Amino acid sequence: MASTIDQVKDVLIRSYSFSDRESVRAISLATAMTGKPSSDFFDGNDILADALTGYFTDHEPVSCFVAVVGGKVVGYIIGSLDTRQMDLCFLRKLLFPLAWKVIVSGSLFRWKNLRFLSQVVRAAFTGRLWAPDFAKEYPATLHINLLSDVRGSGVGGMLMKRFLDYLKVHHVAGVRMATMSVMAGRFFEREGFQLLYRSRRPYFRHIIGYDVPLLIYGQRFSYVNG
């Protein structure tokens, strides 16, 4: 899709439908490692796609939107109006099936996955796995991802506008998201988000040789009564 950026005027931003599920999962895998493919650090596409997108597409699809160019989904924004309810749903309905899938598939014992998980454990033991809870002031969350050939084309801004308008219709107080990409952070800042938290994580150190940044951004909304 080399001409996608030239066709941005023809992009369609629409609500997610179940027929978009595989496209959303594929894009999540193609961009999982700070914009690079998940295959660089994890062996098990179905499991990782479940972890990254399963709640949003299967339990809160109304809060998901896709960007379509030439009939192809080229990006998405998936989110939740209430992250505390989202976390509760994940614990009650998704965690055990996901853990079971990891066990029966043998994914836990694959060398690539063990190396990645060792970095996650390292982060936990050094106090770098968790982040502050911003749910009270920023109850909503979002994840936005684009195929590489439409980044910088304006599609991300169109998706963001659609999602923020959706939050405002529901009178949500604020929204936050996390990224491990400085470039993505600049995009969020242009879209009116403020940096709430900065840290570093060792998740991909065994691949790229350094700790990646963890940046949490948020945006608050105000409403006029009546």
Phi, psi and omega in degrees: 000056186295334184264013185303314183299323178292337184263011187302333179295340181261009182290143177248122173257120183218168176295148177293143171232162185300331179294345178273355190303311183294326178294317179297316180297319180295319179293322179299322180286326181288344186234012192293330183257081181048047178095355180250165187297146178295336181298344177291336184228349185217138179250104182147075187300315185297319181294313182293320178297321175301314182294322185279324189233347189305314180300312188294311184285332187256340185237341176216054184296337180295340180262022181239144180221151180232155174252129184237131175230125179060032180081001181248135175288120183248355179187167180209162167226119181241144184197189180216141177286334186218102185292332179292320175293323177299312180298321179296316178297318180299315181295320186278327190241337187248329188297310183295312177301324179292316179297320179296320179297321178299317183292308186289335180279345183080007183300328183298335187254012177276138188303316182299319181289322178298320179295318178294313181297328178296326178288325177295316177298319178300318178298320181296316183285343177256012176073023183243025177262329186258164179221162179301152179269113180255016189296330183295312181272336182231075187290335182267163175218165177209158171226128180236134179216143180229148170298150188301327185279001174243002177292137181083006184264351185102350181296320179300318178296324178293318177297317181298316180300317180298318182289318180294323175298321178298317179297320182292325176300325181268008177052045176283137185290326183187166181221149179221162174204161179244146176217153174250020182239122177296323179297317177296323177301319178296322177299314180298321179296320177295333180271008174097011180270152177244145179289124180258331188202141178225134176207187176226150183230143183269012190310320185247018183300324181292348180255312186256349173090004179207165178281137178273153177286149167245116183240125177249125181245151178216157175220131179258153179237146176240148183230144177269126180300140179078000000 
